[in-house]
Amino acid sequence: MEKSEEMDRTRAAQGEGVEVSEGAALSEREVRQAKREALLAKGVEAYPATFSRGLAGEDFGHTIAQLKERYAELEDGASSGEDHTVAGRIRSIRRHGKMAFIDLEDYTGTCQLFCRANVVEPESWELVGTLDVGDIVSATGEAIRTRRGEFSIAPTEITLLSKALRPLPEKFHGLADPETRYRQRYADMIVNPEVRETLLARSRMVSAIRRYMEDEGYVEVETPMLQETLGGANARPFKTHHNALDTDFYLRIATELHLKRLVVGGIPRVFELGRQFRNEGMDATHNPEFTTLEAYRAFADLEDMKALAEGIFRAAAEEVLGTTEIDYQGTKLDLGKPWESVPMAELVSRKVGEQVSMDTSADDLRAIHERLGLEFEESWGVGRLIFHLYDELCEGEIVGPTFVCDYPVEVSPLAKRKANDPRLTHRFELVISGHEYANAFAELNDPVDQQERFIAQLAAKDAGDEEAMEYDADYVRALEVGLPPTGGIGIGIDRLAMLLTDRASIRDVIAFPSLRPERRA
């Protein structure tokens, strides 16, 4: 710290009646704490419980943006003759003798407080001398426009609502480390307004999706977060223990099996927007807790799920961007154009330069892996080998919205088999710009087939597959009661938010992403 800065802070503390021994220097946080104590000693509430946002006879509901719009035609140097109250956080203070200029920010924008010693009440003017950047205040006064054309409030009264004891970090130097930004999201939002805008855009997107689903006749429900049986996806779970029941539970990895139980029970269109939990790694597109939309529709097929996916994505894009044309990480995409559907084996064939299908032998597929330097398990069958080639070579190169279809049954334990080739399933994954955004099935509703696949999952788990599902006897029982032909889809809400806000990391669209525990000195 420069010596002049130390002196300035010491003088500031002394100016508030705080005793500082000769030669001592206070940090900015200590100076602010000293100001807080001095205010309390004078009987000034540093954190009042309530305050009046309105004047007598006024139904107050104005944000800064609303006031700016209301007085958009106010001429330079003119006064409105009308008083208003604004409240927000101080972003800057400039003091010039008997005047002070304060930039005040609420969630809609910023306006200036034009403070003059002969206009502001004496107690409020004294308070102005103690304020710091970051403090939260309210100000009541006349709406004016300065000679330089800046909309301002000329306050007669200023009230401290919350004394900030920590200074705001600088935009470029004080909060540049990504880990610090995600951990101190509150500060990140203040100094980087685009962070707040991203989270608000996500909120609008979710609302648009919910409206679209309701307009399509889907009923929103809630299913258990704590589940006794692991199912609905292939993933490693988080485990917990219920003391009263003395039973281990999993945090859910999917909502699928419970939602389909509701279809069995007679709700023909059902959806849930909610959190899932998977005890797996973190990267640009994965977070241990994440949000999905899962929806199921009785008497629907995979084509219906394609139409639903297109409708949801377009409605969300229109809400967030006002258009279906988007620019994601430098790639221009148009969600309004028809989306392509391509069988998985066809994509693999194009990439490896030879025809690949379920009729290709496992030995030939292993040879392709070896030629391309890809690792594989000797136990994998034809379907798993084809899927691995697609996953490693093809998905990342898909650009425009594409439904990748005809998944092998080995990697689709909950999807219905195709009648013309029971080695394949009625399933697609929606891929855009190299990432998966949705997964959909014509749902398996044959209880005998489902039971056999659950048994196969148990064998995989016994062989060491930590992501394999468990045997859900009650779900098989539900299928025995009778599940009508049903189409189902799951959509990654976080990834869709990334797409529509042009963010490269999932952490940027989650308010509080998962982080390593903070190390404290």
NUPAZA-95089 format. One record per residue (C-alpha): residue in one letter; z, x, y. Coordinates in Angstrom, 2 decimals. Each point is the difference from the previous one (the first is absolute). Last residue first. Layout:
% residues N
@r:a pz:Z px:X py:Y
...
This chain:
% residues 521
@r:a pz:6.65 px:-5.95 py:-19.21
@r:r pz:-1.55 px:-3.17 py:-1.29
@r:r pz:-2.94 px:-0.11 py:-2.36
@r:e pz:-1.71 px:-3.36 py:0.12
@r:p pz:-0.66 px:-1.55 py:-3.38
@r:r pz:-3.70 px:0.27 py:-0.96
@r:l pz:-2.05 px:-2.77 py:1.49
@r:s pz:-1.14 px:-3.53 py:-0.88
@r:p pz:-1.90 px:-1.72 py:2.81
@r:f pz:1.81 px:-1.94 py:2.75
@r:a pz:-2.41 px:-2.09 py:2.06
@r:i pz:-2.79 px:0.26 py:-2.55
@r:v pz:-3.49 px:0.27 py:1.52
@r:d pz:0.09 px:3.71 py:0.90
@r:r pz:1.67 px:0.96 py:-3.27
@r:i pz:-3.04 px:-1.27 py:-1.89
@r:s pz:-1.92 px:2.93 py:1.46
@r:a pz:-3.56 px:0.18 py:1.35
@r:r pz:0.35 px:-2.78 py:2.56
@r:d pz:-3.04 px:-1.85 py:1.34
@r:t pz:1.94 px:-3.16 py:0.94
@r:l pz:-2.01 px:-2.34 py:-2.26
@r:l pz:-0.21 px:2.36 py:-2.97
@r:m pz:3.61 px:1.13 py:0.21
@r:a pz:1.15 px:-3.64 py:0.15
@r:l pz:-2.08 px:-0.69 py:-3.11
@r:r pz:1.70 px:2.94 py:-1.67
@r:d pz:3.44 px:-1.38 py:0.83
@r:i pz:-0.91 px:-3.49 py:-1.21
@r:g pz:-1.21 px:1.16 py:-3.40
@r:i pz:-1.73 px:-3.02 py:-1.54
@r:g pz:0.73 px:-1.55 py:-3.42
@r:i pz:-2.31 px:-2.58 py:-1.51
@r:g pz:0.10 px:-2.72 py:-2.65
@r:g pz:-2.48 px:-2.45 py:-1.50
@r:t pz:1.31 px:-2.54 py:-2.48
@r:p pz:-1.33 px:-1.93 py:-3.00
@r:p pz:2.96 px:-2.28 py:-0.74
@r:l pz:3.27 px:1.53 py:-1.24
@r:g pz:1.46 px:-1.89 py:-2.96
@r:v pz:3.45 px:-0.42 py:-1.52
@r:e pz:-0.87 px:3.01 py:-2.17
@r:l pz:-0.70 px:1.92 py:3.19
@r:a pz:3.57 px:-0.72 py:1.14
@r:r pz:1.34 px:1.26 py:-3.34
@r:v pz:-1.97 px:3.22 py:0.47
@r:y pz:1.64 px:0.30 py:3.42
@r:d pz:3.41 px:-0.57 py:-1.57
@r:a pz:-0.57 px:2.76 py:-2.54
@r:d pz:-0.85 px:2.61 py:2.63
@r:y pz:-0.64 px:3.15 py:-2.06
@r:e pz:0.27 px:2.98 py:2.31
@r:m pz:-2.73 px:1.52 py:2.12
@r:a pz:-1.25 px:3.59 py:-0.16
@r:e pz:0.63 px:2.31 py:2.96
@r:e pz:2.33 px:2.42 py:-1.81
@r:d pz:-2.67 px:0.70 py:-2.65
@r:g pz:1.92 px:2.15 py:-2.52
@r:a pz:-1.31 px:-1.12 py:-3.39
@r:d pz:2.67 px:-2.71 py:-0.16
@r:k pz:-1.41 px:-1.34 py:3.29
@r:a pz:-3.52 px:-0.04 py:-1.45
@r:a pz:1.25 px:-1.85 py:-3.07
@r:l pz:1.76 px:-2.51 py:2.25
@r:q pz:-3.24 px:-0.51 py:1.92
@r:a pz:-1.84 px:-0.69 py:-3.27
@r:i pz:2.63 px:-2.62 py:-0.83
@r:f pz:-0.59 px:-1.57 py:3.43
@r:r pz:-3.72 px:-0.04 py:-0.78
@r:e pz:0.59 px:-1.79 py:-3.29
@r:q pz:2.19 px:-2.61 py:1.69
@r:q pz:-2.65 px:-0.59 py:2.65
@r:d pz:-2.67 px:-0.55 py:-2.67
@r:v pz:2.24 px:-2.53 py:-1.74
@r:p pz:0.95 px:-1.70 py:3.27
@r:d pz:-3.65 px:-0.48 py:1.11
@r:n pz:0.24 px:-0.46 py:3.77
@r:l pz:-1.29 px:3.36 py:1.22
@r:e pz:-0.67 px:-0.38 py:3.70
@r:a pz:-3.52 px:0.27 py:1.36
@r:f pz:1.15 px:3.04 py:1.81
@r:a pz:0.23 px:1.58 py:3.46
@r:n pz:1.06 px:3.31 py:1.56
@r:a pz:-0.22 px:0.58 py:3.74
@r:y pz:-0.13 px:2.80 py:2.58
@r:e pz:-1.03 px:3.07 py:-2.02
@r:h pz:-1.02 px:2.97 py:2.13
@r:g pz:-3.22 px:2.00 py:0.45
@r:s pz:-1.22 px:-1.69 py:3.18
@r:i pz:0.46 px:-3.46 py:-1.50
@r:v pz:0.72 px:-0.79 py:-3.66
@r:l pz:0.76 px:-3.46 py:-1.35
@r:e pz:1.09 px:0.16 py:-3.63
@r:f pz:-1.53 px:-2.41 py:-2.44
@r:r pz:1.00 px:-1.63 py:-3.27
@r:h pz:-1.51 px:-2.30 py:-2.62
@r:t pz:0.61 px:2.41 py:-2.85
@r:l pz:-1.96 px:2.36 py:-2.25
@r:r pz:0.36 px:0.84 py:-3.71
@r:p pz:-0.48 px:-3.71 py:-0.70
@r:d pz:-3.71 px:0.35 py:0.81
@r:n pz:-1.97 px:-3.26 py:0.40
@r:a pz:3.17 px:-2.09 py:0.28
@r:k pz:1.55 px:2.26 py:2.63
@r:r pz:3.71 px:0.53 py:-0.61
@r:k pz:2.57 px:-1.57 py:2.32
@r:a pz:2.13 px:2.32 py:2.12
@r:l pz:3.72 px:0.78 py:-0.47
@r:p pz:-0.16 px:3.29 py:-1.96
@r:s pz:-2.85 px:1.45 py:2.08
@r:v pz:-0.17 px:3.76 py:-0.62
@r:e pz:-0.82 px:-0.17 py:-3.71
@r:v pz:-2.08 px:-3.19 py:0.59
@r:p pz:-2.69 px:2.00 py:1.77
@r:y pz:-0.76 px:-1.11 py:3.59
@r:d pz:-3.19 px:-1.99 py:0.57
@r:c pz:-0.18 px:0.00 py:3.80
@r:v pz:0.24 px:2.24 py:3.09
@r:f pz:-0.22 px:-2.40 py:2.95
@r:t pz:-1.34 px:2.04 py:2.91
@r:p pz:0.73 px:-0.08 py:3.74
@r:g pz:-2.02 px:2.89 py:1.50
@r:v pz:0.85 px:3.65 py:-0.67
@r:i pz:0.45 px:0.87 py:-3.69
@r:e pz:0.33 px:3.77 py:-0.47
@r:g pz:3.73 px:0.07 py:-0.76
@r:e pz:-0.36 px:-2.53 py:-2.81
@r:c pz:-2.66 px:1.95 py:-1.88
@r:l pz:1.10 px:3.34 py:-1.42
@r:e pz:3.65 px:0.01 py:-1.06
@r:d pz:0.62 px:-3.73 py:-0.40
@r:y pz:-3.43 px:-0.67 py:-1.46
@r:l pz:0.31 px:2.82 py:-2.52
@r:h pz:3.50 px:-1.18 py:-0.89
@r:f pz:-1.23 px:-3.57 py:-0.50
@r:i pz:-2.71 px:1.21 py:-2.37
@r:l pz:2.58 px:1.97 py:-2.00
@r:r pz:2.38 px:-2.97 py:-0.14
@r:g pz:-2.74 px:-2.26 py:-1.30
@r:v pz:-1.21 px:2.46 py:-2.65
@r:g pz:3.45 px:0.71 py:-1.43
@r:w pz:2.61 px:2.40 py:1.27
@r:s pz:2.14 px:1.75 py:-2.62
@r:e pz:-1.50 px:3.43 py:0.72
@r:e pz:1.32 px:-0.23 py:3.55
@r:f pz:-2.28 px:1.09 py:2.83
@r:e pz:-0.50 px:2.83 py:2.51
@r:l pz:-3.19 px:0.19 py:2.05
@r:g pz:-2.08 px:3.18 py:0.24
@r:l pz:-3.32 px:-1.81 py:0.44
@r:r pz:-1.46 px:1.21 py:-3.31
@r:e pz:3.35 px:-0.60 py:-1.71
@r:h pz:0.17 px:-3.59 py:1.21
@r:i pz:-3.61 px:-0.59 py:-1.04
@r:a pz:0.82 px:1.40 py:-3.45
@r:r pz:2.96 px:-2.36 py:-0.25
@r:l pz:-2.38 px:-2.88 py:0.71
@r:d pz:-2.35 px:1.17 py:-2.75
@r:d pz:2.90 px:0.25 py:-2.46
@r:a pz:1.23 px:-3.48 py:0.96
@r:s pz:-3.39 px:-1.39 py:-0.92
@r:t pz:-2.09 px:-1.88 py:2.53
@r:d pz:-0.27 px:-3.67 py:-0.97
@r:m pz:2.51 px:-0.99 py:2.70
@r:s pz:-2.53 px:1.35 py:2.48
@r:v pz:-1.26 px:3.24 py:1.53
@r:q pz:-3.62 px:0.87 py:0.77
@r:e pz:-0.46 px:3.51 py:1.35
@r:g pz:0.20 px:1.71 py:3.39
@r:v pz:3.80 px:0.19 py:0.25
@r:k pz:0.15 px:-1.93 py:3.30
@r:r pz:-2.57 px:-2.71 py:-0.63
@r:s pz:1.40 px:-0.65 py:-3.48
@r:v pz:3.55 px:-0.27 py:1.38
@r:l pz:-1.09 px:-2.61 py:2.54
@r:e pz:-1.82 px:-1.95 py:-2.70
@r:a pz:3.01 px:0.15 py:-2.30
@r:m pz:2.19 px:-1.57 py:2.70
@r:p pz:-2.28 px:-3.00 py:0.44
@r:v pz:-1.15 px:-0.54 py:3.62
@r:s pz:0.58 px:-2.91 py:2.43
@r:e pz:-1.14 px:0.48 py:3.62
@r:w pz:1.50 px:-1.86 py:2.96
@r:p pz:-2.18 px:-2.21 py:2.21
@r:k pz:0.29 px:0.90 py:3.72
@r:g pz:2.94 px:-1.14 py:2.13
@r:l pz:2.25 px:2.91 py:-0.97
@r:d pz:-2.23 px:2.30 py:2.02
@r:l pz:0.98 px:3.66 py:-0.30
@r:k pz:-0.43 px:2.99 py:2.31
@r:t pz:1.49 px:3.24 py:-1.29
@r:g pz:1.79 px:2.27 py:2.48
@r:q pz:3.48 px:-0.47 py:-1.45
@r:y pz:-0.54 px:-3.75 py:-0.30
@r:d pz:-2.29 px:-1.64 py:2.54
@r:i pz:-0.10 px:-3.76 py:-0.43
@r:e pz:-2.51 px:-2.82 py:0.30
@r:t pz:1.60 px:-3.28 py:-1.08
@r:t pz:0.82 px:-0.83 py:3.61
@r:g pz:2.90 px:-1.02 py:2.25
@r:l pz:1.85 px:3.15 py:-1.01
@r:v pz:3.36 px:-1.16 py:-1.35
@r:e pz:-0.67 px:-3.71 py:-0.56
@r:e pz:-3.67 px:0.35 py:-0.91
@r:a pz:0.84 px:2.82 py:-2.41
@r:a pz:2.68 px:-2.07 py:-1.73
@r:a pz:-2.30 px:-3.00 py:-0.40
@r:r pz:-2.75 px:2.26 py:-1.36
@r:f pz:2.30 px:1.67 py:-2.51
@r:i pz:1.43 px:-3.31 py:-1.23
@r:g pz:-3.39 px:-1.70 py:-0.35
@r:e pz:-1.55 px:2.92 py:-1.86
@r:a pz:2.93 px:0.14 py:-2.41
@r:l pz:-0.12 px:-3.76 py:-0.61
@r:a pz:-3.74 px:0.09 py:-0.71
@r:k pz:0.51 px:2.81 py:-2.50
@r:m pz:2.88 px:-1.93 py:-1.58
@r:d pz:-2.26 px:-3.05 py:-0.44
@r:e pz:-2.57 px:2.23 py:-1.71
@r:l pz:2.72 px:1.22 py:-2.37
@r:d pz:0.78 px:-3.49 py:-1.23
@r:a pz:1.89 px:-3.07 py:1.17
@r:f pz:1.45 px:-2.98 py:-1.88
@r:a pz:3.50 px:0.84 py:1.24
@r:r pz:0.35 px:2.32 py:2.98
@r:y pz:2.26 px:3.01 py:0.22
@r:a pz:0.90 px:2.13 py:3.03
@r:e pz:1.77 px:3.32 py:0.48
@r:l pz:0.30 px:1.46 py:3.50
@r:t pz:1.58 px:3.41 py:-0.05
@r:t pz:2.53 px:2.02 py:1.93
@r:f pz:1.31 px:3.49 py:-0.72
@r:e pz:3.08 px:1.82 py:-1.19
@r:p pz:-0.54 px:3.42 py:-1.59
@r:n pz:-2.76 px:0.79 py:2.55
@r:h pz:-3.57 px:0.84 py:-1.00
@r:t pz:-3.22 px:0.35 py:2.05
@r:a pz:0.50 px:3.31 py:1.84
@r:d pz:2.33 px:1.35 py:-2.69
@r:m pz:3.27 px:-0.85 py:-1.69
@r:g pz:0.80 px:0.34 py:-3.69
@r:e pz:1.36 px:-2.66 py:-2.33
@r:n pz:2.99 px:-2.25 py:-0.51
@r:r pz:-1.87 px:-3.20 py:0.78
@r:f pz:1.42 px:-2.86 py:2.05
@r:q pz:-1.85 px:-3.13 py:1.11
@r:r pz:0.62 px:-1.93 py:3.21
@r:g pz:-1.35 px:-3.42 py:0.79
@r:l pz:-2.74 px:-2.42 py:0.94
@r:e pz:-0.08 px:-2.57 py:-2.80
@r:f pz:-2.72 px:-2.41 py:-1.05
@r:v pz:-0.54 px:-3.24 py:-1.94
@r:r pz:-2.88 px:-2.36 py:-0.66
@r:p pz:0.22 px:-2.40 py:-2.96
@r:i pz:3.77 px:-0.59 py:0.04
@r:g pz:0.49 px:-1.70 py:-3.39
@r:g pz:2.63 px:1.88 py:-1.96
@r:v pz:-2.59 px:2.27 py:-1.61
@r:v pz:-1.07 px:0.96 py:3.52
@r:l pz:3.66 px:0.75 py:0.74
@r:r pz:0.18 px:2.27 py:-3.06
@r:k pz:-3.05 px:1.77 py:1.43
@r:l pz:2.03 px:0.89 py:3.09
@r:h pz:2.81 px:1.40 py:-2.15
@r:l pz:-2.36 px:2.25 py:-1.95
@r:e pz:-1.83 px:1.34 py:3.04
@r:t pz:2.74 px:0.94 py:2.48
@r:a pz:-0.38 px:3.74 py:-0.53
@r:i pz:2.12 px:3.19 py:-0.30
@r:r pz:3.25 px:-1.93 py:0.23
@r:l pz:3.26 px:1.87 py:0.47
@r:y pz:1.12 px:0.33 py:-3.58
@r:f pz:3.23 px:-1.38 py:-1.45
@r:d pz:2.77 px:1.34 py:-2.20
@r:t pz:2.61 px:-2.50 py:-1.15
@r:d pz:3.78 px:-0.24 py:0.33
@r:l pz:-0.52 px:-3.56 py:1.28
@r:a pz:2.60 px:0.41 py:2.76
@r:n pz:-0.87 px:3.68 py:0.50
@r:h pz:-3.76 px:-0.31 py:0.35
@r:h pz:-1.44 px:3.47 py:-0.56
@r:t pz:-3.02 px:1.63 py:1.62
@r:k pz:-3.28 px:1.52 py:-1.11
@r:f pz:-3.01 px:1.02 py:2.10
@r:p pz:-3.23 px:-0.40 py:-1.91
@r:r pz:-2.83 px:2.27 py:-1.20
@r:a pz:-3.30 px:-1.87 py:0.11
@r:n pz:-2.49 px:-1.93 py:-2.12
@r:a pz:-0.04 px:-3.51 py:1.40
@r:g pz:1.34 px:-3.52 py:-0.50
@r:g pz:2.98 px:0.98 py:-2.10
@r:l pz:3.44 px:1.56 py:-0.34
@r:t pz:2.49 px:-2.49 py:-1.40
@r:e pz:3.38 px:-0.80 py:1.60
@r:q pz:-1.45 px:-0.49 py:3.45
@r:l pz:1.72 px:0.37 py:3.37
@r:m pz:-2.42 px:-0.85 py:2.82
@r:p pz:-0.27 px:-3.53 py:-1.32
@r:t pz:-2.84 px:-2.28 py:1.20
@r:e pz:-0.59 px:-1.63 py:3.37
@r:v pz:-2.63 px:-2.66 py:0.64
@r:e pz:-2.93 px:-0.74 py:2.33
@r:v pz:-2.21 px:-2.94 py:-1.00
@r:y pz:-3.78 px:0.50 py:0.11
@r:g pz:-2.22 px:-2.77 py:1.38
@r:e pz:-2.70 px:2.14 py:1.60
@r:d pz:1.48 px:-0.68 py:3.44
@r:e pz:3.30 px:1.33 py:-1.31
@r:m pz:-1.68 px:3.21 py:-1.13
@r:y pz:-1.76 px:0.46 py:3.33
@r:r pz:3.19 px:-0.62 py:1.96
@r:r pz:1.87 px:2.59 py:-2.06
@r:i pz:-2.78 px:2.51 py:0.44
@r:a pz:-0.05 px:-0.54 py:3.77
@r:s pz:3.77 px:0.45 py:0.19
@r:v pz:-0.25 px:3.24 py:-1.98
@r:m pz:-2.69 px:1.31 py:2.36
@r:r pz:2.00 px:-0.93 py:3.10
@r:s pz:2.97 px:1.96 py:-1.35
@r:r pz:-2.21 px:2.98 py:-0.83
@r:a pz:-1.36 px:-0.04 py:3.54
@r:l pz:3.57 px:0.06 py:1.33
@r:l pz:0.74 px:3.05 py:-2.17
@r:t pz:-3.12 px:1.77 py:1.28
@r:e pz:0.81 px:-0.89 py:3.62
@r:r pz:3.48 px:1.46 py:-0.37
@r:v pz:-1.45 px:3.27 py:-1.26
@r:e pz:-2.62 px:-0.04 py:2.77
@r:p pz:2.86 px:-0.03 py:2.52
@r:n pz:0.93 px:3.61 py:-0.88
@r:v pz:3.10 px:0.92 py:2.04
@r:i pz:1.90 px:-3.23 py:-0.69
@r:m pz:-1.30 px:-0.66 py:-3.50
@r:d pz:0.80 px:3.55 py:-1.13
@r:a pz:3.54 px:-0.34 py:1.38
@r:y pz:0.66 px:-3.07 py:-2.15
@r:r pz:-1.83 px:1.58 py:-2.94
@r:q pz:2.49 px:2.86 py:-0.13
@r:r pz:-0.62 px:0.81 py:-3.67
@r:y pz:-3.76 px:-0.52 py:0.23
@r:r pz:-0.31 px:2.09 py:3.16
@r:t pz:2.30 px:2.72 py:-1.33
@r:e pz:-2.11 px:0.35 py:-3.15
@r:p pz:-3.20 px:0.07 py:2.08
@r:d pz:1.24 px:2.86 py:2.24
@r:a pz:-1.33 px:-0.59 py:3.52
@r:l pz:2.98 px:-1.73 py:1.55
@r:g pz:1.20 px:2.19 py:2.88
@r:h pz:-3.21 px:1.86 py:0.75
@r:f pz:-2.77 px:-2.55 py:0.42
@r:k pz:1.70 px:-3.22 py:1.08
@r:e pz:3.19 px:1.59 py:1.29
@r:p pz:3.12 px:-1.25 py:-1.70
@r:l pz:2.08 px:-2.68 py:1.73
@r:p pz:3.38 px:1.22 py:1.15
@r:r pz:3.04 px:-0.97 py:-2.07
@r:l pz:2.93 px:-1.90 py:1.45
@r:a pz:-2.02 px:-3.01 py:1.11
@r:k pz:2.20 px:-2.38 py:2.02
@r:s pz:-0.76 px:-3.61 py:-0.91
@r:l pz:-0.18 px:-3.07 py:2.25
@r:l pz:0.44 px:1.58 py:3.43
@r:t pz:-0.57 px:-2.61 py:2.68
@r:i pz:-2.20 px:0.34 py:3.07
@r:e pz:0.15 px:-2.40 py:2.96
@r:t pz:-2.07 px:-0.34 py:3.15
@r:p pz:-3.07 px:1.16 py:-1.79
@r:a pz:-3.48 px:0.55 py:1.45
@r:i pz:-2.05 px:-0.76 py:-3.13
@r:s pz:-3.32 px:1.78 py:-0.09
@r:f pz:-3.75 px:-0.42 py:-0.48
@r:e pz:-1.72 px:3.18 py:1.19
@r:g pz:-2.78 px:-0.34 py:2.58
@r:r pz:0.65 px:3.10 py:2.08
@r:r pz:1.42 px:-2.16 py:2.79
@r:t pz:2.48 px:-1.29 py:-2.54
@r:r pz:-0.33 px:-3.38 py:-1.72
@r:i pz:3.07 px:-2.20 py:0.01
@r:a pz:2.13 px:-2.12 py:-2.33
@r:e pz:3.38 px:-0.57 py:1.62
@r:g pz:3.20 px:0.98 py:-1.73
@r:t pz:2.11 px:0.08 py:-3.13
@r:a pz:0.25 px:3.08 py:-2.18
@r:s pz:1.21 px:0.39 py:-3.56
@r:v pz:0.83 px:3.34 py:-1.57
@r:i pz:-0.46 px:2.06 py:-3.16
@r:d pz:0.57 px:3.73 py:0.45
@r:g pz:-2.68 px:2.27 py:-1.49
@r:v pz:-0.55 px:2.10 py:3.11
@r:d pz:3.35 px:0.28 py:1.73
@r:l pz:1.92 px:-2.13 py:2.48
@r:t pz:2.95 px:1.29 py:2.02
@r:g pz:-1.51 px:-0.16 py:3.49
@r:v pz:-1.36 px:-3.47 py:-0.66
@r:l pz:3.56 px:-1.18 py:-0.68
@r:e pz:1.01 px:0.77 py:3.60
@r:w pz:-2.96 px:-2.09 py:1.15
@r:s pz:1.17 px:-2.82 py:-2.28
@r:e pz:3.48 px:0.06 py:1.47
@r:p pz:-1.42 px:0.05 py:3.55
@r:e pz:-2.42 px:-2.91 py:-0.56
@r:v pz:-3.62 px:1.14 py:0.05
@r:v pz:-1.88 px:-0.71 py:3.23
@r:n pz:1.23 px:2.68 py:2.42
@r:a pz:0.13 px:2.66 py:-2.75
@r:r pz:-3.56 px:-0.70 py:-1.07
@r:c pz:-1.08 px:-0.32 py:-3.63
@r:f pz:-3.66 px:-0.60 py:-0.93
@r:l pz:0.32 px:-0.82 py:-3.72
@r:q pz:-3.41 px:0.72 py:-1.51
@r:c pz:-1.56 px:-1.84 py:-2.88
@r:t pz:-0.76 px:0.89 py:-3.62
@r:g pz:-1.44 px:-1.93 py:-2.93
@r:t pz:0.45 px:-2.68 py:-2.64
@r:y pz:2.94 px:1.39 py:-1.99
@r:d pz:2.01 px:0.63 py:3.16
@r:e pz:-0.33 px:3.04 py:2.24
@r:l pz:1.56 px:0.83 py:3.36
@r:d pz:-1.37 px:2.77 py:2.21
@r:i pz:2.62 px:0.68 py:2.67
@r:f pz:-0.78 px:1.02 py:3.58
@r:a pz:2.98 px:0.85 py:2.17
@r:m pz:0.44 px:-0.20 py:3.75
@r:k pz:2.72 px:1.06 py:2.43
@r:g pz:-0.56 px:3.69 py:-0.71
@r:h pz:-3.02 px:0.32 py:-2.26
@r:r pz:0.88 px:-0.66 py:-3.66
@r:r pz:-2.65 px:-0.15 py:-2.72
@r:i pz:1.09 px:-1.53 py:-3.31
@r:s pz:-2.07 px:-0.29 py:-3.19
@r:r pz:-0.19 px:-2.05 py:-3.21
@r:i pz:2.94 px:-2.32 py:0.64
@r:r pz:0.29 px:-2.57 py:-2.79
@r:g pz:-0.33 px:-3.73 py:0.54
@r:a pz:1.01 px:-3.08 py:1.93
@r:v pz:-1.71 px:-2.03 py:2.70
@r:t pz:1.46 px:-2.67 py:2.26
@r:h pz:-2.13 px:-1.82 py:2.54
@r:d pz:0.06 px:-0.82 py:3.70
@r:e pz:-2.83 px:-1.73 py:1.86
@r:g pz:-1.19 px:0.69 py:3.57
@r:s pz:-3.10 px:1.61 py:-1.50
@r:s pz:-0.05 px:3.07 py:2.23
@r:a pz:-3.21 px:1.69 py:1.13
@r:g pz:-0.81 px:3.72 py:0.46
@r:d pz:-3.08 px:-0.25 py:-2.21
@r:e pz:-1.00 px:-3.60 py:-0.59
@r:l pz:1.49 px:-2.23 py:-2.71
@r:e pz:-2.88 px:-1.23 py:-2.16
@r:a pz:1.46 px:1.31 py:-3.29
@r:y pz:3.36 px:-1.55 py:0.83
@r:r pz:0.35 px:-2.23 py:-3.04
@r:e pz:-1.75 px:2.53 py:-2.22
@r:k pz:2.39 px:2.75 py:1.00
@r:l pz:2.92 px:-2.37 py:-0.52
@r:q pz:-1.24 px:-0.88 py:-3.49
@r:a pz:-0.41 px:3.66 py:-0.92
@r:i pz:3.53 px:0.78 py:1.19
@r:t pz:1.34 px:-2.81 py:-2.15
@r:h pz:0.90 px:-3.30 py:1.52
@r:g pz:2.01 px:-2.69 py:-1.72
@r:f pz:2.41 px:-1.13 py:2.68
@r:d pz:0.34 px:-3.73 py:0.60
@r:e pz:0.92 px:0.37 py:3.65
@r:g pz:2.46 px:-2.33 py:1.78
@r:a pz:2.50 px:2.75 py:0.69
@r:l pz:-1.47 px:3.33 py:-1.00
@r:g pz:-0.70 px:1.11 py:-3.56
@r:r pz:0.73 px:2.82 py:-2.39
@r:s pz:3.77 px:-0.33 py:0.38
@r:f pz:1.89 px:2.66 py:-1.93
@r:t pz:1.97 px:0.13 py:-3.21
@r:a pz:2.20 px:2.33 py:-2.06
@r:p pz:0.18 px:2.74 py:2.62
@r:y pz:-0.54 px:3.59 py:-1.21
@r:a pz:0.84 px:2.43 py:2.84
@r:e pz:2.37 px:-2.45 py:1.63
@r:v pz:1.01 px:1.39 py:3.40
@r:g pz:3.78 px:0.06 py:0.52
@r:k pz:0.00 px:3.29 py:1.91
@r:a pz:1.45 px:1.86 py:-3.01
@r:l pz:-2.75 px:-1.52 py:-2.16
@r:l pz:-2.62 px:1.44 py:2.32
@r:a pz:1.64 px:3.45 py:-0.07
@r:e pz:0.19 px:-0.05 py:-3.81
@r:r pz:-3.69 px:-0.87 py:-0.27
@r:k pz:-0.93 px:2.69 py:2.49
@r:a pz:1.91 px:2.56 py:-2.09
@r:q pz:-1.89 px:-1.12 py:-3.09
@r:r pz:-3.23 px:0.47 py:1.92
@r:v pz:0.98 px:3.52 py:1.03
@r:e pz:0.97 px:0.80 py:-3.58
@r:r pz:-3.39 px:-1.16 py:-1.23
@r:e pz:-1.71 px:2.15 py:2.63
@r:s pz:1.93 px:3.02 py:-1.20
@r:l pz:2.80 px:1.18 py:2.20
@r:a pz:0.47 px:3.44 py:1.48
@r:a pz:3.34 px:1.68 py:0.74
@r:g pz:0.19 px:2.81 py:2.56
@r:e pz:2.81 px:-1.66 py:1.96
@r:s pz:1.64 px:-2.79 py:-1.93
@r:v pz:-1.66 px:-3.40 py:0.18
@r:e pz:1.97 px:-3.02 py:1.26
@r:v pz:-2.02 px:-3.17 py:-0.10
@r:g pz:-0.05 px:-1.99 py:3.25
@r:e pz:-3.56 px:-1.17 py:-0.46
@r:g pz:-1.35 px:2.66 py:2.34
@r:q pz:1.77 px:2.61 py:-2.11
@r:a pz:-2.10 px:-1.08 py:-2.99
@r:a pz:-3.20 px:0.21 py:1.98
@r:r pz:1.03 px:3.38 py:1.45
@r:t pz:0.51 px:1.34 py:-3.55
@r:r pz:-3.37 px:-1.35 py:-1.07
@r:d pz:-1.78 px:1.58 py:2.93
@r:m pz:1.81 px:3.31 py:-0.54
@r:e pz:-1.03 px:0.14 py:-3.66
@r:e pz:-3.59 px:-0.80 py:0.95
@r:s pz:0.02 px:2.84 py:2.55
@r:k pz:1.24 px:2.41 py:-2.69
@r:e pz:-2.96 px:-0.81 py:-2.25
@r:m pz:0.87 px:-1.28 py:-3.49
